[in-house]
Every structure is written in C-alpha cells, then in structure tokens.
C-alpha cells in the first residue's frame, strides 16, 4: 500500500494508485505546490528579510519537486487526456513563475519590491495548486503505461499498518481535490474583498480614475472567482452524493469517522433504503425515529444510512464493519458524540439478525 509521508501527511490520504500514475503524480505536484503556497504566504506577511529569504530557499526546493511531479504526470498521461495534459502544463508554468519570483527575492534588498514579488509568488503557487488538482480530476483511469517508472521521495510502502489494505477510491480523491480547490477560491475571494475595501477607503470620497480602474479590474476578477467557486461547489455536491452511496458498499473500519462535519446536508442527503453488502456486516444503530431527521442532527458521523421499518419508522445506522469489536469501538465514538442510546446491530446477506446469531456465525 502506498501512502504520502511528506508535510501533507496530516491529510492521512493514501491517494497513490499504480493504475493511474498520471493522476497520482498530479496530486503530488499539487500537494507540494500547497506547501510552497503556505511558505510564500508566510513570506508575504513577514517583515524580516532574513526570514523571507530563508523561506525562499525551502520554497524553491519544494517547487522544484512539484515541477518534477508535474513533468511525471504529463509523461504518464501520454495521450489519454489531452485537456488534462494542457492543464498540467499550466500548473507547471505557474510553478516556474513561482520559482522565478523566489529567485528574484533572493537577489534584491528593496522591501517594497520583495513584498510585491512575494505576493506574485503566492498567487502563482495558488494557481499551480488549482491547476494541478484540476488536471488530476481530468486524467482517466488507465493501465500503467510505463512499468519502469519509479515513484520515490514522498511515497513509500507502509508496513504494519492495520488499514494499509484499502486504497482511496477515485471519488474520495476527487472530493479531496474539489475541497482543496474550493478552499483556495474562498481564500482568494476574502483577499479580494479586503483589497476592494482598502481601495474604497483610499478614495476617501474623491474621484480617482486610477483607483476606479483598479476597482473595476478587481471586481472582474471577483466575478471570475465566483463563477469558478460555483462550478467547484456543484461538482463537489455531485461527487459527495456518489461517494455517500459508494462508501456504504465498502466494508472497512477506516471509512468510519465522527469528524466529517458538513458532509450531509439538503444537497447531499443521508441515503435511505440502500443495499446492505453481502456477508456478515456489523453497524452502529444511532437511533430509531418516526420521521427523517435533518442531516445536521448527526453532523460529523460518516458513513450514514437510514432504513425504513414497517413503513413508519427510520433506523439510522453508521459504518460497515467486518467484526464486532471494530463496531463496538465505533459505538463508543458515537456515544461520545452524544448518542448514548446507540448500539451495535448485525446483518447477514442484507437481513438483520441478532448479535448472538452474528457472533455464532463468526465462530
């Protein structure tokens, strides 16, 4: 099983798949670009030139790695997705611009110029993230094109990991990518609003042609980011609806979590009457209700489903577990969320059975 171990390890996402090297490399390029973005953002708000230049050295090294993975993504894609390859080249172009800006910062001493270069490098790296993730979403699932390609540096085989037998699905990867892109668009829109406020304050009620032109340009940029944000939100909703169904067909303890806040809502409802996977399955019953509840009632618990009972009641359930002990651990987490009446239930080939019968089948 392949996992990331560089500074984005906090994501704990195992997104590498040998069957789609182009997508995997594009995601790596995006994640390294994100590291660069965080450093350039730090430099943008820093006052000490020494600290800024120190950040530059690290950021340049990370950006060069991002460029290497961008090249690898482009080569691995070959001719499977021409548009994805174009977008990947756009990401590389922004990465090259970032490096060029960082190199200039190291050679100048004027604080105002350094601040301007830091800003340009920050936005270039942000655009690199968006394009690299966008390319990853465009690359098709293809067979390995070059079995001799080696994946090194930020990827290794995890040994002794209890959950290392499950790789992320394409939908999980897509959700992560769209969430990251949406986050970047949101941050930029906040920055744009701040810039507009400062410009309006700078006018001080007077007519200033240059400031008016700057405001008009920024408003045009804002409209473009709002359009992109809407597109990302729409795609994220679509991906999450598919993901909510897909996760209910996978039996694995590491899918369950109580920290996926905001996933279910009016646009992404909790699935009702879904097919239970075949075999012996343990779940956590959260509650038994006369009507369907607002998804916010269970905020954070994932994956969720509801089963209609006797055409009257709704039984809300969480997770799919292959053994009783894993389900009990999940039950404790659900209780910690405030659902003290939750308990473990069992299904066999889609039919609900008693825990006693389930444990006998396990024997």
N, C-alpha and C positions, 0 to 999 in steps of 0.2 A: 504494500500500500504506500502511495506516495503522498507526502504532506509538505506544506511550506514550513520553513524554520527561520525565515528572516524576520525583520522587525514587524511585519504584518501577522506574526504568529498569533497575536491576540485574537485574530478573526477565528482561529481554530477551524478553518475551512480546508478540507482536503480536495482541492479542485483539479488536480492534475489527472489527465486521462490519456493513456497511450494511444487510444483510438482517435483522438483529436488533438494532435500536438499543436496545431495552429492556434486553436482556442486557448490551450494551456499556456503557450508562450505569450499570447496577447495579454492574458490575465496577469502573468508575471511582470510583463512590461508595465501594465497599468499600476500594479502594486508598488513597484519600485518608483514609478513616477509619483505616486502618492507620498512616498517617503520624501522625495525631492520637494514636493509641494509644501509639506509641513516645515521643512528646513527653510525654504525660501520665504514662507510666511513669517517664520521666526525672524529672519533677517530683515524683512520689510518693516517690522515693528521695533527692531533693535536700534540702539543709539551708538553702541561701541563698535568702531570699525574693525577692531581686532576680532570681536565675536562674529561679526558678519563674514569676514574673510575665512575664519575657521569653519563656519557653516558651509561656505562655498566649496572648500576642499572636499568635504564629505558629500555634499550635494552633487558635485561633478562626478565623483566616483559612482554614486548611486545612479545618476542619469546615464552614465556610460553603460552600466549594466542594463538599464531599461532599454537603451538603444540596441544592445546586443540581442535582447529577447524580442524586440520589435523586428529585427532582421530575421531572427529564427522563425517568428510567426509568419512573416511574409514568405520565407522559403518553404516552410512546411505546408502552407496553404496551396502552393503551386498554382494550379488554375481552377481550384474547386469553387472559389467565390471571389470573382473579380472585384466586386464592390467592396468586400471586406478587406481585400488587399490594398485598395486605394485608401480606405480609411486608416489602415495600419500605417501606410506611408505618411499620412497626415499626422498621425501621432508621433512618428519618428521626426518629422520636420519640426514639430513643437519641442521635442526633446533636444534636438540640435540647437534650436534657438535658445533654449534654457541654458545649455552648456556655454554657448557663445556669450550670453549675458553674464553668467557667473564668472567666466574668464575675464571679462572686461572689468568687473567689480574688483578683481584682484590687482588690477593694474592702475586704478585711479584712486585719488585721495579726496576728491571733492565730495562732501557729504550729500549734497543735493543730487548729484549725478548718481552716486551709489544708491540712494533711495529710489530714484527713477528706474535704474537697472534692476533693482531688487523687485520692484513692482512688476516690471515686464517679465522677469524670470518666473515670478509667482504665477502670473496669468498663463504664461506659456506652458508651465508644468501642469496647471489645472486642465488646460485644453488637451494636453497629452493623455491625461487620465481618462477624460471623457471619450476621446477617440480610440484609445486602446481597448477600453471596455466595450465600446460600440462595435469595434472590429471583432472582438471575441464573441459577441452575440450574432454576428453575421456569418462566421465561419461554420461550415456544415460539418456534421459528424461523418468523418471519413476514416478509412482504414489507415494504418501507419504507412506513410509514404516513403520513409527512409529509415529502415531498421537500424542503420548505423549511427543515427543521430544520438548524441549523448546529452542527458539532462543532468546538470551539476549545480553547484553553488547553493541555491536556496531550496533544493529538493533532495530528500533522502528517503530511504526505506525505513519506516518506523518499526522497531522491534519491541515486542512485548506490550503492544497497545491493544487493550481489550476490544476497542472499536475499529481496529485497523482493517477489518474485513468488509467495511462498507465505504464506497466512494460516493461523493456527492453526485446527484443526478444533474442532468442539463438544466432542469427547471430551478434547482437550488442555486446553481451557478448564475443563471440568468437573474434570479431575484437579487442576489448579492450585487451583481453588476448594475442593475437598474436602481437599486437603493443608493449605491455609491454615486452614480451619475446625478440622481435627484438631489442628493446632499450637496454636491458641488454647485448645482444650479441654484439651490436655495441660498447658499452662502454668497454667491455672486450677486443675487438679487438684493440681499441685505446690504452688501457693499455699494451697489448702485444707488439704493435709496439714501444711504449715508452721503454719497457723493452729490446727489441732487440736492439734499438738504444744505450741504456746505456751499454749493453754488448759489442757491437761492439766498442764503444768508449773505454771501459775498456781494450780491447785487444791492442789498440794503435799500430796496425800493427804487433804485435807479435803473434806467435803461442802459444796458451794456451789450453791444452787439456780439462781442466775443463770448461772453458768458451765456448769452441766449443760444448761440450756435452750439456751445458745449452741452448745454442742457438738452437741446434738440437731438444731438447725436447720442447722448446717454439714454434718452427716452426711447430712441430707436433700438438701442442695444437691449434695453429692458423688455421691449415688446418681443424681441427675438428670443430672449431667455425665457420669457413666459410661455412662448409657443413651444420651445423645447421642453420646458418643465411639464406642460400639459401632455405632450407626447410620451414622456418618460413615465408619468403617473398612470396614463392609460395602459401602457404596456405592463407596468408593474402590477396593476389590478388584474389584467388578463393572466399573467404568469402566476400570481398568487392563487387565483381561482383554480387553475390547473394543478398547482402544487398542493393545495389543500386536499384535493382528491387523490393525487399520486401518493402522498405520504401515508394515507390510510390503507394503501395496498402493500406497504413495506413493513415487515416485522423486524424491528430492531430497536434496542433500548436507547441508542444515542439520538434518535429522532425526537424523543420526548423532551420537552423543556417547559419551564414555567416563566420563561423570560422573553417570550416572543410577543412583547406588547404591541398592540396596534395592528396585528396581522388580520384578525377577523373584524369585519365591520359591515355596513349596509351593502358596500360594493363587493365584499368578499365574505359572504355568509358562511356560517358553520354548515357543512354538508349534512343532509338528512337522508336516512334510509340507504346509506352507502353499503356496498357489498363487503362483508367481512372476509378477510383472507381465509383460504382453506387451512385445515390442520387445527392444532390446539393453540388458541390465542388467549392471552390474558390482557384485560384492560382495567382501567380505574373508572368506576362509576362515580361521577361527581354529584349527580342529583337526579331527582325524578319530579317532573313539573307538569302542570296541567296545560301549559302553553309554551310556545317557543320564547326563549329569552333573548334580550339584546346581547349581541356578542361581547359587549364591554363587560358584561357580568362575569365573564371568565377570562378577562384580559391577561394575556401572558401565557396561558396554558395552550400547548400545541403538541401533536395534532388533536383536533377535537372533532367529534361527530355526535349526531343525535339520532336516536332510533324511536320511531313512533310505536307506542304499545297500546293495543286494544283500541286503536283509532281515537284515543283520548289523551294519553299521557306522552311525554317526551323524556326519554332517558339520555342524559348527556354523559359521554364517555371520552376518555383520553388515552392516547397511545395504543401501540400494538406490541405486546411482549411475548417472547417465546417461553419464558419461565416465570414462575410465581414470585420468586424473590425480587426480580427486577421490577415487577409490577408493584410489590409492596414498597419498594424504595420510592417509586413514583407516587404512590399513595401518600407517603409521608410528606413529599414536596407539595402535593395538592392540599393536604391538611394545613401545612404552613402558610398556604395562600388564603386560608380562612374557611375551607370546605371540610369541616370536622366530621360530617356525616358520610364522606366518601369511603368507598371500599373496593376491593378487588373482585372482578367478575371474570367469567371464562366462557369461551365459545369453542365449539368443535365443528369444523366444516360449516360454519355460519350459523349453527344452532346454539343458543345459550344453554349452558349446563352448570351444574353445581360445582363449587370449588373442590368438594370431596371427590366428585367423579373426575374432575380435571386432574387432580393430583394422582389419582389411581392410574389414569392414562399415562402420566409422566413416568410412572414406575415401569 
